Amino acid sequence: MNEKSKWENGKPKIAIILGSRKDEPTVVASKLFHILKNAGIGYEYSIISSDRNPEELRTYCKSLDTEIIAVIAVAGLIPNLPIVTKSWAPHIPVISVPLTGDGYTPNDTLLAAASTPGERPIIVSGIGKNGLEKAGYLAVEIAGVKHAHIRKKYASLQEIKSAEIKTTHPRPKSKKGSETNGSARPHFS
């Protein structure tokens, strides 16, 4: 199969699945969409509860065969969305992003992802907004495996990030002329 038939406009595509509308503000507030757009990666965005609409989730996952290169499954209150997604789409990388919120923590989602069978691995990118952004970068890396132009964009982004880190202030020198060992508080003037 050629890429043009697999991807819209020759671009790779990611599926983003949320289990609830309550998780939407966190996703929208993250840089996930910005990261994908800047890398030239298309995406589908769906809200499908693995508990309330399991048949709809199964049908959706089964339809992903030819168009999606990875799934980002955002799990809030119900931790099983990434696992159920992987069970219905075992041939596609699933990136799990557990969220925190009123009455729930990411612990169940993290444990569930870590205990899947070896032949059904799930990638856990991180928790909350930071995890969503890291999921975006993982999706860019996955797309970059077969798309040189995306790999180059990602490499440029990494160079920019490295330059940002290098421009941070060096550790201050102690009065004796050696670097502090971390026990003294630095003084900036």
C-alpha positions, 0 to 999 in steps of 0.5 A: 500500500502506498502512503497516499492511500494510507494518509490524507495528503501524504501526512501521517495521522494520529488518533487521540481518544478521550474517555470523557468530556471532563478530560477535554480541558486538560487536553486543549490546555496542553501543547499536544495539538500545537506539537502535532500541527508543527510537525505536519502530523494530522490527527483524529480527535474522539471522545469514546467511553470504554465503559459506557460505549464499549461497542463504539470503541471496538468499532472505532479501533477496528477501523484504524487499520489503514490510516492511523500510525499511533493512538494517544489514549487519555485516561481520566477517571476510568483507567482502562481506555488505553488497555481496551484500545490496545486490545482492539487495535493490537497492531498500532502503538498506543500511548497512554496518558493518565490524568489527575482530577477530582476523585482520581489519581493516575495510579490505576492507569499506570499499573494497568499499562505496566501489567499488560501482556508482553505482546501488547505493550502500551507506552506511558508518556507521562501524567497530565499536561506534561504527559500529553506534550510528551505523547505528542513528541512520541507521535512525532518520533513514531512518524519520523521513522518513515518520514524523513521530513518529520524526522528533520523537523524533530531534530531541529526542535531538539536543537532548539531545546538543547540551545535553550538548556545551554543558555541557563545560568551557570552555577555560582562560584563560592567565595573560595573560587570553586563551584558550590556543592549545592548546600550553599544558597546562590546569590544573584545580583 
